[in-house]
Amino acid sequence: MADQFTRRTFVRAAAAGAAALAWLPTRHAPAVLTSEAQKPALLGGTPVHDGGWPGWPDWREAWEPEVLEVLRSGVWSRASGGSQVADFEQAYAQLLGAKRCLATASGTTALITAMYVVGVDAGDEVITSPFTFIATYNTILMHKALPVLADTDPDTLTMDPATIESRITDRTRAIVPVHIYGMPCDMDPINAIAKKHKLAVVEDACQAWLAEYKGAKCGTLGDLGCFSFQNSKHIPSGEGGAVTGNSDELLDRCFAFHNCGRATGTFQGSGCFTRGTNFRMQHFQAAILRQQLEKLVTETELRQQNADYLTAGLREIPGIYPARLPGNSRAVWHLYAFRYDPAQFKGLSRDRFMDALRAEGIPCGGGYHEQYFDGLLDEAIASRGFQRLFPAQRLKQYRDSLQELKGNKLVCETTVGMFQNMLLTSRSDMDHIVEAVAKIHAHCESLAKLS
C-alpha cells in the first residue's frame, strides 16, 4: 500500500500513546545484525521498542500564570496595547542574533509578508524548493507569481544551488530557500547567485529554529527569514509565525503590511497609507512562546546529540543514507530523515520497509511527495489571472519543466523520516532505532516476500 503519511499525520502517529520515557543507560550503537538475528515483528517476532515515545506538544503548569494574566486582562490584541508580543519579538531576535523580529499569525502569513515586502508581485517568478510543505508554494501563488522549482540535492534533501541559475528569467524577483526538516541549505552559493542577479532572498526557516550555517542562525542569512510556531513545531503556540532580519527598513515595512498598512518607524505616511492586512499575533500566544525559549535551547541540544549518535549507527547499515549537511552547519531535526535504497534490501519496497519499522515500535513516514503534480499548480496556471499575467508559451514551458526535477523525484521516492519527539529520549532508544533497521536488513529477503 502506498504510504499516505503527511507530516502532520506523522506527528500524531509518533506522539500516540506516549508519556516521556525514563532515561536508560547509554550504550554504543549496535553493529549490523547477522542472518541469525531476531525475527522481525512483522514476521511474528518481538518488537525492538515497546515503550512508546514522548507526546507533543509538551505543556508545563509553570507557564499558566502568565497566560492567565493576559487572558484576564482583556488585552489580547497588540492593537489594544500590552507588551507580550513585543517582549517575545525582542527575545526571539536576541536568541537568533537578528536585529529585529516581527511576530505574525502563522508561518504562512510570515512568508506572505516577507515576499510582499521584498517586492514579489503579480507576474513575477520566485525560485524555491519542491521538497517543502505546500505553504511555500501557496504563499508565492498568493502574490500571483510563479513558484519556479529548483531541483533537490538527494544528498542534502535541500535546494541544489547548481540548479538555480538556469531557472532565472527576466521575471525572477526572489529566491526562497527552504531549510526543510531543520536542515540548513547551502546558503553561500545561493546568496552569491542572488547578488549576481540582484534578487531578494527570503529564507523559509519555518522548520529551522536555531539551525546554524557557518556560525549564523537560519533566518539571519538572507534579506528576511520566516518561522512557524504551529502546533507540531519545536516552539509551538497552536498557530503563529515570525519574520526576522537585520534591516530596519524591511522590518518596518513588514510591520506596516501585517498591521493593516499603518505607518511605523522609518516607513511613514498618513494613517493606513499603504497596502496591508491583519496578520498580527495575539498576546497570549506570545506569552506561551516566550516562556518556551529556554526549553527550545535545551531540547535543540538534545536532538542534535541524539541525531549525531543515530547517524553514526545508521550509516553502518547498507542502503541507509542519512542526510548530508553543508560544511560547518548544524541541523535542528524537525524530522530526522534518511534515504532508503531498496536494492540494498533485496528489493524490499520503501512502503514495506516502513511497515516493518513501525511494527518494531518505530514510527516513521515517507515525507513529502511530488505535490507539484497534485493539481494545485495546474489550477493556478489555468486561472484567469495567471492566463492574463503570463504568455501561454511560458506557462506551457513552466508546466513541462516540472518533469525535469529528477533529484526531487528520487528524494520523494526514497526518503524515510522520524518526527523530532523521538530525539528527545535516551541513547538506548536511539539504539532501538538502529537495531530495528538492522533487523529488517538482516531479514529483508523474507520481508520482501510478504504480500
Secondary structure, 3 states (H helix, E strand, C coil): CCCCCCHHHHHHHHHCCCCCCCCCCCCCCCCCCCCCCCCCHHHCCCCCCCCCCCCCCCCCHHHHHHHHHHHHHCCCEHHHCCCHHHHHHHHHHHHHCCCEEEEECCHHHHHHHHHHHCCCCCCCEEEECCCCCCHHHHHHHHCCCEEEECCECCCCCCECHHHCHHHCCCCEEEEECECHHHCCCCHHHHHHHHHHHCCEEEEECCCCCCCEECCEECCCCCCEEEEECCCCCCCCCCCCEEEEECCHHHHHHHHHHHECCEEECCEEEEEECCCCCECECEHHHHHHHHCCHHHHHHHHHHHHHHHHHHHHHHCCCCCEEECCCCCCEECCCCEEEEEECHHHHCCCCHHHHHHHHHHCCCCCECCCCCHHHCCHHHHHHHCHHHHHHCCHHHHHHHHHHHHHCHHHHHHHHHEEEEEHHHHCCCHHHHHHHHHHHHHHHHCHHHHHCCC
